[in-house]
Amino acid sequence: MVKAAFVGFGEVNTPMDIIVKKCSDAEKALKNEGLDLISVYPVTDDYEEKDVKRAVSQLKNKDFDVLVICIAGWIPTHAVVKVTEHFRNKPMILWGLCGWVEGDRLVTTADQAGTTAIRKTFYDLGYDFTYIYDIVGLPSKTKKVYNYAVASAAAAKLRHARSGMAGYRDMNLYGTQADGPSLKRVIGPEIETFEMLEIEQRYQKLNDEDIQAVIDSAMSKWNFLKPANPESLKKAAGYYLAVKSICDERGYDAISLKDVDGMKKLLGFPPAPIFMLLSDEAGLCTIPENDSLGSITQLMIKYLTGQCAFYLEFYEFFEDRVLAGVPDYVPAEVTVDGITVMPAAFGELSEGILNVSKVKPGEVTLCRLTYDDGIYYMHMVKGEAKTARGWEEAGWTQPAPQLPGLEILLDDVERFAQNVMCQHYIVSYGDNTELVENLCNILGIEIIR
């Protein structure tokens, strides 16, 4: 659950029973949305500042991700600032409640008089905040408050997140690199690299019983269209255990492996089943080819949505849609009927275990983090994903496998194409644009649509 501090304000001369009820109803609504609240109300502008001191005292040394400033009526700005200044390092939500109708008349406690007096002050003070106001006769905007709180929690988690990277710059690609200092400064995560030799060394030390346990418990869930070579099963399970042990020791939430010039070229083993196990069994964000900012995009989306934040890459553009698929794997979470695999070989590569699962259709949000001279941008677009027509990538042994893919309808394919930032984009289901916007606003990242 996202932890939030909730402080309800109202002017000392406003009837306190009204302020308390409005704050209590707002508090209850946020709890129903799923927030874990530390609540202090009513806070007034009493002359001795007892309420202000009480609020600061109750929130000091408490762990929370966002400060909700709930304005239930008119309040002089100084009373609010004397609380918020103690927590200026936290994202804040300036939330104005509203009046109500009694018979044929509107009754108000001047909530928006309070918020409009405060909003510019928060801006001038350099606070990281959003402004939300309720409207008489319409549902309260508790969902918007909740979404910003989720984004605040994601930003806090990103500040200390770690992504593991076996090797670096697979295929000497340019678009998969990252600038460590600016990434740390703006967003927070560390991308830690380690050598593939360490994976091999750990693999060689595994015992057959542990490897067989993975085959029996995890890989037995997969639907094999044809039997796989027992040695391929052993390598998949063993390398999974080797990589997982590194991730567990170092606290990685995401992992990428050197794919074409690493696992395939040096170890003779396509890593698709390793990624599947790391995603489905270990719960890690996974992306191939040392895609640094792709991995960070995954962390951002996973922290916001709770989804696995899987990757797709583009194969074809059409007038109204794009064909996006993968040449290796998708997590079980995004499949229609679970994981379906088959042994297959591509070009001169040795035979591996290829994922040929069907991917769920539906509304999707596509995102890609990028940067230019230390300034970060998020390219984001919403689309409607349809089951892909029959298609294949030239080079597979015949009959060629039906690779996982989606045809994603976009409002403006040409605009998307002219802004595309990489071959890999991170996909989540549903309209998650508000969550992404909130997170990017907190981090100071411009969104490109």
N, C-alpha and C positions, 0 to 999 in steps of 0.2 A: 504493500500500500504506500501511496505517496504521502509524505508527512508535510503538513502545512501548519503554520501559525495563523490563527484567526483572531483579529482584534476588531471589535465592534465599537464605533464611535457615535456619540450623540451629544448635543449641546446641553449644558447643565440646566437650562431653563425649559427644555422640552420635557413633557411628561415621561418619567423614566419607565413606566410600565409599557408605553408604546415602543420606546427604544429597545428595551429588553426583549419584548416579543418579536420585533422585527429581526433582531440579531439572532435570537433563538431559532426562529424559523429558517433563517439563512444557514445557520450552523447545521441544523438537522438536514437540510437539503444537500449540503456539501458532503455530509457523512453518507447520505444515501447514494451519492454518486460514487463513493469509494475512498474519499480522503480520510486520512488519519489526522485529526485536528488537535492542536493545543490551543484552547480558546480562552480569551480574556475579554469580557464585556460586562457592563457598559463602561466605556472610557469617556470621561467628560473633560471639559475645560475648567474644572473646579479650581478655585483661586490658589489653594495650597498644593495643587498638582498631585494629590494622593492617587488618583486613578492612573495618571501617567506613570508614576513611580511603581505602582502595583503591576502594571502591564510589563514594564521593562524588567522588573524583578522576576516575574513569572516566566518570561521568555528567555532570559539570560541563561547561557550554558545549556540550552535545549537544542536538540538536533532536529532541524526541519529544513525543507528544500525551498519553500516559498513563503512569503509573508502576505496574507490576505488582509488588506485594509478595507474593512466593510463600513461604509458610511451610511448610517441609518437615519441621519438627519443633519441639519446644519451643524458644523463644528468649526471653530476658528482654526486656521491652518497650523498655528504654533503648537497646538496640543497634539496634532498628528505627527508633526516633524520631530517633536521631542521623544516620540517613540521610535519612529522609523530611522532616525540617525544612528541608533544603536545597532541597526541591522542593515546598513546601507550596502553591505556586500551581498545581500540576498536579492534574488528577483522578487518583485512585488506585484500585487494585483490591486489596483485602485478600483473598488467595486461599489458603485452607488446603487442603493436600493431605491424604491419608489413609493409614491403615495397609493391611495386606494379610493374607491368610490363608495359613498354612503348615500343611498337614495339617488337624488339628482344632483349631487355635488361631489366635487373632488376634494379629498383631504390629503394634505402633504405635510411632511416634516422638513421640507426643503433639502432633500438628499442631494439633488444635483446642484444646489447652491454650494453645498460643501465640496462636491467633487470638482466643480469647475473652478473653485478657488484653489484647489490643491494641485490639479493636473499640471499646470505650468510650473508650479513650484517644484514638483517632483522632477520635471524635465530640467529645470535650471540647476537643481542639486545633482544632476547626473545619475539619478536612480535608473536601474534596469527595471522597467515596469510596463504594464499594459493597463489600459483604461477601459472598464466595462460598466455599462449602466443599464439598469432595468427600466422597463416602460410600463406605465399603468395599463392594466387590462391584458397584458401579454405574459406568457410564462417567464419566470425568472431565468436569468442567463447563467444558471449554475453549471451547465455543461461547458460553457466557454471558460468559466473560472476553473473547472476541473481540468480541461485540456491544457490551459496555461500552466497549471500546477504540475501536470504530467511532464510537460516540456521542461519545466524548471528542474524537476528531479532527474530527467535525462541529461540536462546540462551539467548537473552536479556529478552524476556518475561518469560522464565523459571526461571530466577533469582529471580523473585518476584511472581511466581505462587503459588496458594494455592489449595490443594485438601482436601475435607472433607471426614471424615471417621466416620460413626456411629458404635460405638463399635470397637473392635479390635480382630484380629486373630480368625476369624470364624473357627469352627471345630478344633481349636488348630493346624492349619496347620503351618508348618515351612516356606515354600517357599513364603508365602505372606507377610512376615514381612519386615520391612525396618529399617535402621540405620539412625536416624534423623540427627545427626551432619555431617556425611560424605555425606549424600544426599544434605544437605544445602551447604556444602563446594564445592562439585564437580559440581552439577547441579543447585541447587538453590531453588527448591520448598519446601514449608512447607506442611506436612501432618498433619492436625489438626483433632483430634478426639473429638467427642461429644457423649453423652449418648443417647441411644434409648429412654430413659424416656422423653427427650426433644421433640422428635418426637411425642410421645403419648400425651404429655401435649398440644402441639400446635394443634394436631388433635382434641382433645376434645373441643377446643375453637372455632373451625370453625363453620360457619353457613351453613345451608342446601342449601341456594341459591348459595353460592360460589362453593360448591361441585357439585351441579347440573349443573352449568355453564361449568365446566370442562367436565362432562359427555356429555353434549349437543354439545360442541364446538370441543372437542378433541377426545373423545372416540367414538363418532358417526362416525368418519372416518374409524374405524376398521371394517373389515369384520368378523362377528361372525358366525362360522359354526353352533353353537348351542347357544340358549339364555343363558346368564350368570345370576347368582343370583344377584338381585338388590343390595343386601348387599355387594357383591364383587365389584361391580361398585363403590359404595359409598366409600368403604375402599380404593380402588385404587386412586380415585380422591382426597380423603381427605388426605391420607398419602403423595401423590404427593405434594399437596399444603403445607403441613407441612414441608417437606424436602426442597422444593423450597424456602420457606421463610428463612430457615437457610442459604441456599447457597447464596441467594440474599444479605442478611445482611452481610455475611462474605467474599463475593467476591470469592467464590469457582468456578473454571472452571471444576472441576471433582468431582465425588462423588462415594462412595462405601458404602454399607450397610451390616451389619452383617446379613447374609442370613439364613443359616440352623439353627444355634444356636440362632438366634435373631428374625428376622421377622417371620419365620415359627414356631419356637418353642415357643416363648414368646407371640407373637401377633396373632399366628394362621393364618397368611396371607402370602402366597408366594409373593415376591415383584416384580415379572416380569412386571406387568403393571405399577408399580411405576417407574421402570427403563425406560420403553418405553416412558412414559410421560416426564420424566426428560431429556431424550435424544432428543426426537422429538419436544417437546414444549418449553423446557427451553434451549436447545442447549448445554447441559452439556455432558462431557465424563462420561460414566457410566460403572461400572464393579462390579460384586457381590463378596461376601465372603471376604471382607476386603483385597483385593489384592492391597497392597501398591505400589509395583513397577510396577504392571500392570497398575495402575492408572497413574503413572508418565510416563510410556511408551506411554499411550494414549495421554497425553498432548504433548509429544514430536512430535508424528506423526500428531496430529491435527494442531499444530502450523506450521509444515512443509508443510502439504498438504491441509489444510482446510477441510479435510474429518472428519467424525465422529470418526474414529479410533476404530472400534468395536472389541470385543473380541470373540475368538473361543477357544474351548478346544478339546483335542485329545481323540478320542474314539478307533481308530484302526490304526495300521500301516500295510501297504502292501508293496510289493516289489518296486513299482514305485510311490506310493502315500500315503497320510495320510487321514483318515476320521476325519474331524474337524467339530464340531457342538456345540450346546448349549442346555441345558436342560430347558431354560426359555425364552429368548427373543433375538431379534436383532432389531436395529434401523430401522425405515422406509426407511432411505436413502439407505440401502443395499439390500432391497427386490426387487423382480421382479415386483410384482403387488400390492404393498402396504402391510399394516399390516393385517394379517389373524390370528384370535385368536379363542380359544375354551375353555370352562371350562373343567378342568381335575384334577385328583388327583394322587399323587405318593406315594406308600407305605402307611404309617400311617399319612401322611400330609393331611391337610384339602384341600378342592377343591379350586383351584385358576384359574386365567385367563392365559392360556398358549399361547405363541406365536408359531404358526406353519407356519410362512411365508416361502416362497421360497427365497433363497439367490442368488444374482446375481453371475453368473460365470464370468471368465475373468482373466487377469494377476493380480497377487497379490504379495504384499511384506509382509512377516511375521516378526515381531520384538518382542524381549523380553529383557528388561533391567534386569541385575542382578549384584550382587556384591560379592566380596570375600575379607574379611578382609579390608574393606574400599576402595577397588579398584573396579571400575565399568566397566562392559563389556556390549556390545550389541550383542545379538545373532540375526542374520539377514539372511533370505533366501528368494529367489524369486521363485515363483511357478505359475502354471497354474491351476486355480480353475474350476472344472467341477461340474455340478449339481449332487448331491449325489444320489446314488441308494436308493431304499426303505430300510429303516433301523429303528430300534426302540431300546429304552433303556428298559431293563427288569425292571418291577416294576410298570409301568403305568397301570391304569385301561384300560381294553380292550373294544373296539379296541384301541390299543396303538396309540398315536399321532405320526405323521411324524414330527420329530423335525427339526428345521432349521440346515442345514449343507452343507458342500462342500467336495468334494474329490479333494485334492490339489496335483497335480503331481509335484514331486521334482526331481532334477537331481541326488541326492544321499540321499535316505531315511536313509540309515544306518549312514551316517555321521551326518545327522540332528539329528537322534535319540540319538547318542552318545554325542551330545552337548546340548540336550534339557534342558531348564532351569526351566520349570514350566508347569503345565497343561494348563495355560492360555497364549495365544499369541495374539498380537494386529495385526489386519489385515487392510491393505489399498490397494486400487486398483491402478494398474499401477506399473511400475518399479520406485520405489522411493529410490533405493539404493544410488544414488548419493547425494540426499538430506540428507539422514540419515548419510552417511559417512561424509559429510561436518559438520553436527551438532556434531557428535561424535569427529571429529578432533578438533573443537573449544573447546569442553568441556574436551578433553583429555581422551576420552573413547575408549578402544580398541574394535574393531569389531571382532566377531567370526562368521565364515561362515560354 
